[in-house]
Amino acid sequence: MTNTGPEPGRRACLAWAGGVALSGVGGASASGCADRGPAPEDVDDVSSASGVDASARDASVVLDGAAPVDAGVAAEPGDAASEAGDASAEGGRVVTLYDTYAVALYFDGTLGPKTGIVTAAQMAAGVDVPFAFWHGHGGQQHRFTVTAADLAELRERRKATVRTSVVDGHSHLLFVDPTDARWRVPGAQPLTVVI
């Protein structure tokens, strides 16, 4: 599907807001995206911005062509599918994966904003995925890569910690935790894989 008209929903609006914010247009913000309605499920056609600034801190950008999303209500912990990660199957162990937010940590170790989505399909594929962090300095975004090794940890249902690139003399830590339903993308569909 290809976008030929106005943005179809919130995710496209956020992609636009992030791109405008980076281009230096004053006042660009993702806050005007709230009235765009629910984000479409089929958003592979929406091109992403190369990053977002602090005014659009809830917008997340992945550099592999997927659309950014805004922070949403966390999923409820304890659903049966998320806890059924230890079933066995011939040839390996069956795990259930969900699209999961990457979460930034402030320098004092407290939780920061959501800063990207690692999809269940990306976890299953196990190929490095580059992202733009939620902010940068002097026009240069912090960036991070969820590596194949990180994705293997996520498939094993273990938390992965990632460090961003150095910008303005510092870097940041963030994590992806596939076992904590607070970080599951609302409405994420389960993907069952054998590992």
SVG drawing of the C-alpha trace seen along z (x, -y; Angstrom):
<svg xmlns="http://www.w3.org/2000/svg" viewBox="-10 -29 43 62">
<polyline fill="none" stroke="black" stroke-width="0.4" points="0.0,0.0 1.4,-3.5 0.4,-6.7 -0.9,-9.1 -3.0,-11.5 -2.9,-13.0 -1.4,-11.1 -3.7,-8.2 -3.4,-8.4 -1.4,-9.1 1.8,-7.2 2.1,-9.1 1.5,-12.4 4.3,-11.6 6.6,-10.7 5.8,-14.0 6.2,-15.9 9.6,-14.3 10.8,-15.2 9.6,-18.8 11.2,-19.1 14.5,-18.0 14.3,-20.2 14.3,-23.2 10.8,-24.4 9.8,-26.2 7.1,-24.8 7.1,-21.3 5.6,-18.9 3.9,-15.6 1.2,-17.0 -1.0,-17.8 -1.1,-14.2 -3.4,-13.1 -6.5,-14.0 -5.5,-11.9 -7.3,-8.9 -6.0,-5.4 -2.8,-4.5 -3.3,-2.2 -2.2,1.4 -0.8,1.4 1.8,-1.3 4.8,0.2 4.2,-2.4 4.8,-5.4 8.3,-6.6 10.0,-7.5 11.8,-10.6 15.5,-10.3 14.8,-11.3 12.8,-13.5 13.7,-16.2 12.6,-16.8 9.4,-18.5 8.3,-15.1 9.9,-12.9 7.0,-10.4 7.6,-9.8 9.9,-6.9 11.8,-6.4 13.3,-3.3 15.6,-3.7 14.6,-0.5 11.6,-2.1 9.0,-1.3 6.8,-4.0 7.2,-5.7 4.6,-5.4 3.6,-7.5 3.7,-6.3 0.5,-4.5 -1.2,-2.8 0.9,0.1 -0.5,3.6 -1.7,5.4 0.9,7.7 0.2,11.4 -1.7,12.4 -1.3,16.1 0.4,15.7 3.2,13.6 3.9,16.1 3.8,19.2 7.4,18.7 8.7,22.1 6.6,24.5 8.5,27.2 8.3,28.1 10.2,30.7 13.5,29.1 13.4,26.4 11.5,24.3 8.4,22.3 8.4,18.7 5.8,16.0 7.2,12.6 5.5,9.2 6.4,5.8 8.2,4.1 9.3,0.6 12.9,-0.3 13.0,-2.5 15.6,-5.2 17.3,-5.6 18.2,-9.0 21.7,-9.4 20.5,-8.8 19.1,-5.4 15.4,-6.5 13.1,-5.6 13.1,-8.0 10.8,-8.1 10.1,-5.2 12.6,-5.5 11.7,-2.9 9.9,0.3 11.6,3.6 9.0,5.7 8.4,9.4 9.3,10.0 12.7,8.2 13.3,10.3 12.6,13.5 14.7,12.5 17.7,11.7 19.3,9.1 20.8,5.8 18.2,3.0 19.4,-0.6 17.3,-3.3 17.4,-7.0 17.3,-7.8 14.5,-10.2 16.8,-13.2 20.1,-14.6 22.3,-17.8 23.2,-20.4 21.3,-18.8 22.9,-15.3 20.8,-12.5 22.0,-9.9 21.6,-6.5 21.6,-2.9 21.6,0.5 19.8,3.5 22.3,6.1 21.7,9.7 23.1,10.7 20.6,8.4 17.8,9.9 18.9,13.4 18.7,12.3 15.2,11.0 14.1,14.3 15.3,16.0 13.0,13.6 15.9,11.8 16.2,8.0 18.8,6.4 20.6,3.2 22.0,1.1 24.2,-2.1 23.6,-4.9 26.3,-6.6 28.2,-9.5 26.9,-12.9 28.1,-16.1 30.5,-14.1 28.0,-11.6 25.9,-8.6 22.8,-7.1 21.7,-3.6 18.3,-2.1 16.8,1.3 14.3,3.6 12.5,6.0 10.3,8.6 9.0,10.1 7.6,7.0 4.1,6.3 4.4,2.6 6.7,2.2 4.6,4.2 3.2,2.1 -0.6,1.8 -2.4,4.0 0.7,6.0 -0.1,9.4 1.8,12.4 4.3,14.1 5.2,17.7 8.6,18.9 10.7,22.0 14.2,21.3"/>
</svg>
